[in-house]
C-alpha cells in the first residue's frame, strides 16, 4: 500500500472560494504550490470567450451566480480572480466585491485589489508590465494603474489569438521577455494574467532585474492571506510573499 505524501488539508485556518475564467489551467496549480498549511481553495468557473470588452462584461455578469454557489459552502472569503475583467475599469474590482458580498454574505476580494495593495506595499510607483493580451486590454490595465497613481514605464502584450491558450507560453519565454524590458528606473515588474506560467521564475527574475516581480496569482493569494490574518512568510515566490 502506498503511503500518501501529504494528507488532505481541509482549510482549518482559512477556506477560500475562487471564481476563475473557464479556460484557466494555471491559477489552481499556482495556489496549491504556495498556500501554507491550514489553507484551502475551492473553485468555480465562469465563461470567458475572449478579451474584448463584451467578453469581459459577460464574465462579470456571472459574478452573483458563481458567488451563490461558493457561498453555500462553509468558506471564509470569495475571490473574483480575473485580471482583465477586474482591471477593465478602475471601479470594477470594488463593484464586483460589493455584488459578491451582497449575495453570498461572505467577505470578498478581486484580483485588481490585490494588485493595487501589493504595489503600494512594495512602494512601487514606476511599473513595467508584460501580458499575453491584445493591446486594448493592455490599454485598460494602463488606465487602471494610472488611476491608482502608478506610472507604466513600458508595456507589452503578446496579442495571442483566442484560439491559443495563454498557458502555452513557457516560463523561459516570459523570463526572456521580461529581461529584454529591463529598466533601471523601474520599481517593479508586473506579469499580468491569471493563466500564465510564471510562478517558478519570480525569484530568478527579481535577482536578475534587481526589483520586485508581481504576478496576478501571487498578488491575489498574498492579498487574500493578509486580509484574512494569515501572515506566514512564504519562501520561493518573490519578495511580496517572503517579506510583506
C-alpha positions in Angstrom: 0.0 0.0 0.0 1.3 3.4 -0.9 1.7 6.0 1.9 0.3 9.4 0.9 2.9 12.0 0.6 0.6 14.6 2.2 -2.7 14.2 4.0 -5.6 16.3 2.7 -5.8 19.9 4.0 -9.3 20.9 4.7 -8.7 24.6 5.5 -8.9 24.7 9.2 -7.4 28.2 9.2 -8.9 29.6 6.0 -11.1 28.4 3.2 -11.2 30.5 0.0 -13.7 30.3 -2.8 -12.2 31.3 -6.1 -14.1 32.4 -9.3 -12.0 31.7 -12.4 -12.4 32.1 -16.1 -13.4 28.7 -17.5 -10.2 28.2 -19.6 -7.8 28.8 -16.8 -5.5 25.9 -16.0 -2.8 27.7 -14.1 -4.2 29.5 -11.1 -5.2 26.4 -9.1 -1.8 24.9 -9.6 0.0 28.1 -8.5 -2.2 28.3 -5.4 -1.5 24.7 -4.4 2.2 25.4 -4.7 2.1 28.4 -2.5 -0.6 28.0 0.2 0.5 27.4 3.8 -0.8 24.6 5.9 -4.4 25.1 7.0 -5.5 27.0 3.9 -7.7 25.5 1.2 -9.0 26.8 -2.1 -12.3 25.8 -3.7 -13.1 26.8 -7.3 -16.0 27.6 -9.6 -15.8 29.0 -13.1 -17.4 31.5 -15.4 -17.3 31.6 -19.2 -14.8 34.0 -20.7 -14.7 33.6 -24.5 -12.1 36.2 -25.2 -10.8 39.6 -24.0 -12.8 42.1 -26.0 -15.0 44.5 -23.9 -18.1 42.4 -24.4 -16.4 39.2 -23.4 -15.2 40.8 -20.2 -18.6 42.3 -19.4 -20.3 39.0 -19.9 -18.0 37.2 -17.4 -18.5 40.0 -14.8 -22.3 39.5 -15.1 -22.0 35.9 -13.8 -20.4 37.0 -10.5 -23.6 36.6 -8.5 -24.4 33.1 -9.7 -20.9 31.9 -9.0 -20.8 33.6 -5.6 -24.0 32.0 -4.6 -22.6 28.6 -5.5 -19.5 29.2 -3.4 -21.4 30.9 -0.6 -23.4 27.8 0.0 -20.1 26.1 1.3 -18.5 26.9 4.6 -15.8 29.1 3.2 -14.5 32.4 4.6 -13.7 34.6 1.6 -14.5 34.6 -2.1 -12.0 35.8 -4.7 -13.1 37.0 -8.1 -9.9 36.1 -9.9 -9.5 37.5 -13.4 -7.1 40.3 -14.1 -8.5 41.6 -17.3 -12.1 41.8 -16.0 -11.3 43.3 -12.6 -9.0 46.0 -14.1 -11.3 46.8 -17.1 -12.5 49.9 -15.2 -11.0 51.4 -12.0 -14.3 50.8 -10.2 -14.8 47.2 -11.4 -13.0 45.5 -8.6 -14.9 47.3 -5.9 -18.2 46.7 -7.7 -17.6 43.0 -8.1 -16.7 42.7 -4.4 -19.8 44.6 -3.3 -22.0 42.4 -5.5 -20.5 39.1 -4.3 -20.7 40.1 -0.7 -24.3 41.0 -1.1 -25.5 37.7 -2.5 -23.1 35.4 -0.7 -22.8 37.1 2.7 -19.1 36.4 2.6 -16.1 38.6 2.6 -14.8 39.1 -1.0 -11.8 40.4 -2.8 -10.9 41.0 -6.5 -7.6 40.4 -8.3 -7.3 44.2 -9.1 -7.5 45.0 -5.3 -4.6 42.6 -4.7 -2.5 44.2 -7.4 -3.0 47.7 -6.0 -2.3 46.6 -2.5 0.8 44.7 -3.5 2.3 47.6 -5.4 1.5 50.0 -2.6 3.0 47.7 0.0 6.2 47.5 -2.1 6.2 51.3 -2.6 6.4 50.7 -6.3 5.2 53.6 -8.4 7.0 53.0 -11.7 6.0 49.8 -13.4 7.0 47.6 -16.4 4.1 45.4 -17.5 4.0 42.2 -19.5 0.8 40.5 -20.6 -0.4 37.9 -23.1 -3.3 40.2 -24.1 -4.2 42.3 -27.1 -3.4 46.0 -27.0 -6.9 47.0 -26.0 -6.7 45.0 -22.7 -3.2 46.4 -22.1 -4.6 49.9 -22.6 -7.3 49.2 -20.0 -4.8 48.0 -17.5 -2.5 51.0 -18.0 -5.5 53.3 -17.4 -6.3 51.3 -14.3 -2.8 51.6 -12.9 -2.6 55.3 -13.8 -5.9 55.9 -11.9 -4.3 54.5 -8.8 -1.2 56.6 -9.0 1.2 54.2 -10.8 3.2 55.1 -13.9 3.6 52.4 -16.5 7.1 53.0 -18.0 6.8 50.3 -20.6 4.3 47.6 -21.5 3.9 44.8 -24.0 1.1 42.4 -24.8 1.8 39.2 -26.8 -1.5 39.7 -28.6 -2.3 36.0 -28.5 -5.4 34.9 -30.5 -8.3 33.5 -28.6 -7.6 30.1 -30.1 -4.2 30.0 -28.3 -4.1 29.3 -24.6 -2.1 31.9 -22.6 -0.8 28.9 -20.6 1.0 27.7 -23.7 3.8 30.3 -23.3 6.7 28.8 -21.4 8.2 30.2 -18.3 11.5 30.6 -20.2 9.8 32.7 -22.8 8.3 35.0 -20.1 11.8 35.2 -18.4 13.5 36.2 -21.6 10.8 38.8 -22.5 11.0 40.3 -19.0 14.8 40.6 -19.2 14.5 42.3 -22.6 12.4 45.0 -20.9 14.8 45.7 -18.1 14.8 49.4 -17.0 17.0 50.9 -14.3 14.1 53.3 -13.2 11.5 50.5 -12.7 10.3 50.0 -9.2 8.6 46.7 -10.1 7.7 44.4 -12.9 4.1 43.2 -13.3 3.4 39.9 -15.2 -0.3 40.2 -15.7 -2.8 37.3 -16.3 -4.0 34.5 -14.0 -3.4 31.9 -16.7 0.4 32.4 -17.4 3.1 30.1 -16.1 5.4 32.5 -14.3 5.4 31.5 -10.6 8.6 29.4 -11.0 10.6 32.4 -12.4 9.7 35.1 -9.9 12.7 34.7 -7.6 15.1 34.4 -10.5 13.7 37.5 -12.2 13.9 39.5 -9.0 17.6 38.6 -8.7 18.3 39.5 -12.4 16.2 42.6 -12.5 17.0 43.9 -9.0 13.4 44.8 -8.5 10.2 43.1 -7.1 8.2 41.0 -9.6 4.4 40.8 -9.2 2.2 38.3 -10.8 -1.6 38.1 -10.8 -1.8 34.8 -8.9 0.9 35.7 -6.4 -0.6 39.1 -5.6 -4.1 37.7 -5.3 -3.0 35.0 -2.9 -0.9 37.4 -0.8 -3.7 39.8 -0.5 -6.2 37.1 0.4 -4.0 35.7 3.1 -3.1 39.0 4.6 -6.7 40.3 4.6 -7.6 37.0 6.4 -4.9 37.4 9.1 -2.7 34.6 7.7 0.8 36.2 7.8 3.1 33.2 7.2 6.2 34.3 5.3 6.4 32.1 2.2 9.8 31.4 0.5 10.5 30.9 -3.2 7.9 33.2 -4.9 9.3 36.7 -4.5 9.7 39.5 -2.0 6.0 40.1 -1.7 5.2 36.7 -0.1 8.5 36.4 1.6 8.7 39.8 3.4 5.4 41.6 3.2 
